[in-house]
C-alpha cells in the first residue's frame, strides 16, 4: 500500500490452504505470519507464511517496478520430518551465520537467505523465541526457546547457537506446556548477558529465571507468564514492566504507571531508552522516560535485528525487541 494514502499498489495471493485438509485443518491453515528480512543484505524482502503446527509454507518477495516479485518458496514437506510442526506465532529476521544476509527464524527451525533449510532443533513449536546476543561471552547470536510441545526428558527451555541450532544448555527435567511470551532481557546487573524466564501453563509454582549460562537464579513468579521489559532509566539493564508498573528486578517501582493495553515497547524517539506504547479508551498513548541518560548511545532502531523485531511485533505473542549486540559492551 502507498504509505501516504493507503491506496493498494499491488497484491499477491497468500500461500494456499488447499493442502490443509487434515483434522482441525481450518485452525492449522489459519496460522498466518508476515516478516521483513534483508535476504541479500541490502534490500528489504517480504516473507509470507502459512502454517505452524504441521505443514509450513513460506514465500519470499521483493518489491520491484511496482510489483511483488517472488524470490523463492519453501515447503517443509520437502524436508525431513524434523521440519514438521516447528513453526511459531511469529517470525524473526536475523543474520544468524554472519554472512551479512538475514535468515528467517520460523520457530524451532531456520531458513537460509536463499530459501534452503539451515537447521532445525526438532523440538517442536515454541511459544516464545528470542534472538540476540544473549550470552556476550560467546561469539555470534543465540536463541532462547520456551517450547510448548511436551518434552519427555529435557530442553523444554533451552539456549541454542543461532548459527547451527546446537543446544548450549537446556532444562534438565520433563515439561508439559511452556506457555506465552516468557521473557529474555538483561535485568540483573550482577550477571553478564540476558536473563531468560519461562513457566508452565498449568502449574503456577513452576517458573524459572536463568542467567545466560543456564544457572537457575529464581523459581519465583515474575508477573505471570508474559512479563515485559523496557530500557527506562539511565543504566544498561532493562526494567520489568508488569501490569503497567515499571521496576528494577528486585527493586522498587518507578513512576509513571502506564495505563491501558501495552501494544509495543521500542526506542522510537532515538535516545536508546524505550517508549511504552499503549491503547486505552480509544487513545494511542506513548509513555517516555523523564530520567536523563548518563551517556550517548546509538538509537536502538539503527540495529537491524532490533528494527526487524519491531516490524514483526504485531504478530502472535508479543515479545520485546532484541539487539544483535550486548549493551553492556557498548556500541
Backbone torsions as a table, in degrees:
resi	resn	phi	psi	omega
1	UNK	NA	151.2	174.4
2	UNK	-69.7	126.7	-175.6
3	UNK	-66.9	-24.4	-179.0
4	UNK	-82.9	-41.0	-172.4
5	UNK	-110.4	-19.3	-174.1
6	UNK	80.2	3.2	-179.9
7	UNK	-70.6	131.9	177.3
8	UNK	-61.3	136.0	176.4
9	UNK	-98.4	-47.4	178.8
10	UNK	-157.7	164.8	178.0
11	UNK	-151.9	155.7	174.3
12	UNK	-135.6	163.2	179.6
13	UNK	-76.3	148.2	172.3
14	UNK	-69.7	155.9	173.7
15	UNK	-51.6	140.4	-170.5
16	UNK	-68.3	153.5	177.9
17	UNK	-100.6	2.2	-170.9
18	UNK	-61.5	-26.3	-176.8
19	UNK	-87.2	-4.2	179.9
20	UNK	-91.0	64.9	-174.6
21	UNK	-106.6	19.1	179.0
22	UNK	-86.0	177.9	174.7
23	UNK	-58.2	136.9	-176.0
24	UNK	63.2	25.5	-176.3
25	UNK	-59.8	-35.8	-179.3
26	UNK	-63.0	-42.9	178.5
27	UNK	-62.5	-46.9	-178.6
28	UNK	-64.4	-39.9	-177.3
29	UNK	-73.6	-17.7	-176.3
30	UNK	-91.6	9.6	175.5
31	UNK	-89.3	97.7	-172.3
32	UNK	-118.8	136.8	-176.8
33	UNK	-133.1	153.4	175.1
34	UNK	-129.7	149.2	179.0
35	UNK	-154.1	154.8	171.2
36	UNK	-117.8	132.7	-178.9
37	UNK	-142.4	147.8	175.8
38	UNK	-93.3	80.9	-173.0
39	UNK	-67.0	-28.4	177.1
40	UNK	-102.7	5.7	178.8
41	UNK	88.0	-8.1	-176.0
42	UNK	-140.8	-21.6	-175.0
43	UNK	-117.2	128.1	178.0
44	UNK	-68.1	135.9	176.2
45	UNK	-119.4	151.7	178.5
46	UNK	-99.0	126.6	177.8
47	UNK	-108.9	128.5	-175.9
48	UNK	-124.5	126.5	-173.4
49	UNK	-130.7	142.0	168.8
50	UNK	-124.0	130.8	175.6
51	UNK	106.2	147.5	-178.9
52	UNK	-142.5	-48.3	-167.0
53	UNK	-94.1	-13.6	175.3
54	UNK	-149.1	-90.8	177.0
55	UNK	-70.4	138.2	175.0
56	UNK	-132.9	123.7	177.5
57	UNK	-116.1	131.7	-174.6
58	UNK	-135.0	125.6	177.6
59	UNK	-118.1	142.9	177.3
60	UNK	-118.3	133.6	-178.4
61	UNK	-130.7	151.8	164.5
62	UNK	-120.5	148.1	177.9
63	UNK	-89.8	111.7	-177.1
64	UNK	-134.3	129.1	174.7
65	UNK	51.5	42.3	176.2
66	UNK	79.8	7.4	-178.3
67	UNK	-131.8	155.2	171.0
68	UNK	-90.1	112.2	-177.4
69	UNK	-101.3	125.3	-177.4
70	UNK	-73.7	130.3	176.9
71	UNK	-90.7	-44.0	179.1
72	UNK	-166.6	164.6	173.9
73	UNK	-128.5	147.3	177.3
74	UNK	-131.2	135.7	-177.9
75	UNK	-130.5	117.8	-174.4
76	UNK	-68.4	-11.9	176.4
77	UNK	-70.1	-14.7	177.2
78	UNK	-87.9	-0.1	-177.8
79	UNK	-112.1	-178.8	176.6
80	UNK	-66.5	162.9	-177.3
81	UNK	-65.2	-14.3	176.7
82	UNK	-66.1	-15.0	178.2
83	UNK	-93.8	-1.9	178.3
84	UNK	-80.0	135.0	173.3
85	UNK	67.1	25.3	-178.3
86	UNK	-96.8	7.2	-176.0
87	UNK	-75.4	168.3	-179.3
88	UNK	-126.6	-169.9	178.1
89	UNK	-91.6	14.8	-176.9
90	UNK	-167.0	178.1	167.9
91	UNK	-129.8	156.0	173.5
92	UNK	-120.6	142.1	170.9
93	UNK	-105.0	124.5	-178.7
94	UNK	-157.4	141.5	175.1
95	UNK	-82.3	84.5	-172.4
96	UNK	-76.6	-24.8	-175.6
97	UNK	-106.3	6.1	173.3
98	UNK	70.9	24.4	-179.5
99	UNK	-96.3	6.8	179.2
100	UNK	87.1	-5.4	-178.8
101	UNK	-117.9	143.5	-178.1
102	UNK	-76.2	139.9	165.3
103	UNK	-99.5	170.0	-177.6
104	UNK	-116.9	114.7	177.2
105	UNK	-88.8	105.4	-177.2
106	UNK	-89.6	-3.7	-176.5
107	UNK	147.4	-118.4	178.0
108	UNK	-84.7	15.7	176.2
109	UNK	-141.5	156.2	-179.2
110	UNK	-127.4	134.0	177.3
111	UNK	-105.6	130.5	-177.5
112	UNK	-68.8	166.7	-177.2
113	UNK	-61.7	-21.2	-179.5
114	UNK	-93.9	6.0	178.6
115	UNK	86.9	8.9	177.6
116	UNK	-99.0	148.3	178.5
117	UNK	-66.5	135.0	179.1
118	UNK	-97.5	-49.9	175.9
119	UNK	-166.8	163.2	172.5
120	UNK	-144.1	143.1	173.7
121	UNK	-79.9	-25.5	-175.9
122	UNK	73.3	11.0	-177.4
123	UNK	-79.8	-14.8	-179.5
124	UNK	100.8	-169.8	-172.6
125	UNK	-67.1	122.3	174.4
126	UNK	-91.9	139.2	173.1
127	UNK	-82.3	-26.4	170.4
128	UNK	-140.9	152.2	-171.9
129	UNK	-157.4	113.5	-178.6
130	UNK	-115.0	130.6	-178.3
131	UNK	-116.5	126.1	178.6
132	UNK	175.4	-170.0	176.0
133	UNK	-86.6	72.4	-173.5
134	UNK	-71.5	-41.6	176.3
135	UNK	-112.7	98.9	-175.4
136	UNK	-68.8	-10.5	178.2
137	UNK	-80.8	-11.9	178.5
138	UNK	-103.8	148.9	174.4
139	UNK	-71.9	149.1	174.8
140	UNK	78.0	-165.1	-176.3
141	UNK	-101.0	160.6	174.0
142	UNK	-128.0	163.5	176.0
143	UNK	-127.5	128.8	175.2
144	UNK	-102.9	128.7	-177.3
145	UNK	-116.0	141.7	161.2
146	UNK	-117.6	109.3	-170.7
147	UNK	-91.1	120.9	178.6
148	UNK	-67.8	-42.2	-176.6
149	UNK	-60.0	138.2	179.7
150	UNK	-55.3	129.9	175.0
151	UNK	-110.3	117.2	-171.2
152	UNK	-73.8	-21.6	-176.6
153	UNK	-125.3	-51.8	-172.9
154	UNK	-164.6	177.0	170.2
155	UNK	73.5	19.1	172.7
156	UNK	-63.4	-24.6	167.4
157	UNK	-127.0	129.8	-176.2
158	UNK	-158.9	158.0	173.8
159	UNK	-112.4	131.1	-179.2
160	UNK	-125.5	155.7	173.6
161	UNK	-71.7	124.7	-173.2
162	UNK	-68.6	-24.8	-178.1
163	UNK	-78.9	-29.5	-172.1
164	UNK	-123.5	-18.5	-174.4
165	UNK	80.2	2.8	179.6
166	UNK	-67.2	132.3	-179.1
167	UNK	-74.0	124.4	-180.0
168	UNK	-85.5	-48.0	172.0
169	UNK	-152.8	158.0	-178.8
170	UNK	-152.1	159.1	175.0
171	UNK	-58.5	132.4	-171.0
172	UNK	-98.4	22.6	178.7
173	UNK	-134.6	163.4	174.6
174	UNK	-65.2	153.2	173.9
175	UNK	-132.8	156.8	-178.4
176	UNK	-109.5	-42.9	-177.3
177	UNK	-163.3	84.4	173.0
178	UNK	-72.3	129.0	-161.9
179	UNK	-131.1	155.0	170.9
180	UNK	69.2	-156.4	-166.9
181	UNK	-84.2	-18.5	-176.3
182	UNK	57.4	-154.8	178.9
183	UNK	-160.4	140.3	170.5
184	UNK	-142.3	110.4	-176.4
185	UNK	-164.7	152.7	174.9
186	UNK	-81.2	97.2	-178.7
187	UNK	-112.3	-11.3	-176.4
188	UNK	-116.2	110.4	-176.0
189	UNK	-68.9	-17.7	-178.0
190	UNK	-81.7	-7.6	-177.8
191	UNK	-122.9	141.2	176.3
192	UNK	-71.1	153.6	173.3
193	UNK	72.9	-163.5	-175.7
194	UNK	-97.7	147.7	174.0
195	UNK	-93.2	150.2	-174.0
196	UNK	-123.2	129.6	-173.8
197	UNK	-131.5	133.3	177.9
198	UNK	-149.6	165.7	176.9
199	UNK	-156.4	161.2	177.1
200	UNK	-78.6	139.2	179.3
201	UNK	-65.4	-41.2	-169.1
202	UNK	-99.2	3.3	-178.6
203	UNK	-135.1	102.9	-174.5
204	UNK	-68.8	-16.4	179.7
205	UNK	-92.6	5.3	-179.2
206	UNK	-111.6	92.1	177.2
207	UNK	-133.3	144.8	-179.0
208	UNK	-138.6	126.2	170.7
209	UNK	-112.6	122.2	-177.6
210	UNK	-120.9	154.5	169.2
211	UNK	-82.4	179.5	-173.9
212	UNK	-69.8	-10.2	177.4
213	UNK	-94.8	-2.0	179.0
214	UNK	93.9	1.7	178.7
215	UNK	-74.5	132.0	179.9
216	UNK	-75.0	120.5	179.4
217	UNK	-93.3	-32.2	-177.2
218	UNK	-161.9	151.9	171.7
219	UNK	-116.2	17.6	178.6
220	UNK	-82.7	153.1	176.8
221	UNK	-71.3	129.5	-179.7
222	UNK	-92.5	2.1	-176.8
223	UNK	122.9	53.1	-178.5
224	UNK	83.1	-163.7	-177.4
225	UNK	-94.9	-0.7	-176.9
226	UNK	-143.2	56.0	173.2
227	UNK	-67.9	149.0	177.3
228	UNK	-101.6	172.8	174.5
229	UNK	-142.3	160.2	-175.4
230	UNK	-155.8	136.7	168.6
231	UNK	-75.4	110.3	-170.2
232	UNK	-125.2	-44.0	-178.8
233	UNK	-97.3	-158.0	-171.3
234	UNK	-93.7	-1.6	178.8
235	UNK	-90.9	179.0	-172.3
236	UNK	-95.9	10.1	174.6
237	UNK	-101.4	150.1	172.3
238	UNK	-78.9	149.7	173.7
239	UNK	-94.5	155.6	175.9
240	UNK	-79.6	141.3	178.2
241	UNK	-123.8	105.2	-174.6
242	UNK	-131.3	118.8	-179.5
243	UNK	53.3	39.1	177.5
244	UNK	83.6	-7.9	-179.8
245	UNK	-93.6	136.7	-179.9
246	UNK	-106.0	130.6	179.5
247	UNK	-154.1	153.1	169.6
248	UNK	-68.6	156.0	173.9
249	UNK	-60.6	123.7	-176.3
250	UNK	58.8	27.0	179.8
251	UNK	-125.2	-179.4	-177.2
252	UNK	-81.9	160.1	-178.3
253	UNK	-72.8	151.1	177.3
254	UNK	-115.0	148.0	173.4
255	UNK	-76.2	160.0	-3.2
256	UNK	-91.3	-176.1	168.1
257	UNK	-94.9	121.5	-179.1
258	UNK	-79.4	110.1	-177.3
259	UNK	-82.0	151.1	174.1
260	UNK	92.9	-175.8	179.6
261	UNK	-78.7	129.6	179.5
262	UNK	-77.0	113.0	-179.2
263	UNK	-87.9	-35.0	-177.9
264	UNK	-166.3	158.1	170.6
265	UNK	-128.3	123.0	-177.0
266	UNK	-164.0	152.9	175.5
267	UNK	-82.3	81.9	-176.9
268	UNK	-93.4	-13.8	178.8
269	UNK	-98.9	-17.3	165.7
270	UNK	97.5	12.7	-179.3
271	UNK	-102.1	16.6	178.6
272	UNK	77.5	-15.8	166.5
273	UNK	-82.9	168.3	-171.3
274	UNK	-112.9	150.4	173.8
275	UNK	-95.4	153.5	177.0
276	UNK	-110.6	119.1	-177.2
277	UNK	-105.4	124.2	-177.8
278	UNK	-130.4	160.4	171.6
279	UNK	-118.9	135.6	180.0
280	UNK	-154.4	125.9	175.9
281	UNK	49.6	45.1	177.1
282	UNK	81.5	0.9	179.4
283	UNK	-100.6	153.3	167.1
284	UNK	-110.2	114.8	-176.2
285	UNK	-109.2	146.5	173.8
286	UNK	-123.6	116.8	176.0
287	UNK	-98.4	132.5	178.3
288	UNK	-129.1	151.3	-177.8
289	UNK	-69.2	150.3	172.6
290	UNK	-107.9	7.7	-179.4
291	UNK	-87.3	123.2	-177.0
292	UNK	-69.8	136.0	175.8
293	UNK	-70.7	149.5	179.6
294	UNK	-95.7	-9.0	178.2
295	UNK	-148.0	169.7	179.3
296	UNK	-102.8	132.6	179.6
297	UNK	-138.7	154.7	179.0
298	UNK	-62.9	138.1	174.3
299	UNK	-51.6	131.8	-176.6
300	UNK	-61.2	-27.2	179.3
301	UNK	-65.0	-16.6	177.4
302	UNK	-75.4	-13.5	175.0
303	UNK	-84.2	121.5	-171.8
304	UNK	-62.5	-39.0	-179.8
305	UNK	-63.4	-44.0	178.7
306	UNK	-61.3	-46.2	-177.5
307	UNK	-63.3	-40.4	179.2
308	UNK	-71.6	-29.6	173.2
309	UNK	-64.3	-37.7	176.7
310	UNK	-64.8	-37.8	-179.9
311	UNK	-59.5	-40.7	-174.8
312	UNK	-91.2	8.4	-171.0
313	UNK	-65.4	-18.4	-176.8
314	UNK	-81.4	-3.8	-175.5
315	UNK	-95.4	144.4	164.9
316	UNK	53.9	-139.5	178.2
317	UNK	-81.1	119.3	-175.0
318	UNK	-65.6	137.0	175.5
319	UNK	-132.0	135.9	179.7
320	UNK	-66.3	148.9	-176.7
321	UNK	-68.7	150.3	178.8
322	UNK	-109.2	167.9	176.1
323	UNK	-117.0	159.2	-179.9
324	UNK	-84.8	0.4	178.7
325	UNK	-138.5	159.6	179.0
326	UNK	-88.7	121.9	-177.3
327	UNK	-60.1	-28.2	179.6
328	UNK	-61.9	-24.7	178.0
329	UNK	-89.2	-12.6	177.9
330	UNK	80.8	156.9	174.0
331	UNK	-161.6	NA	NA
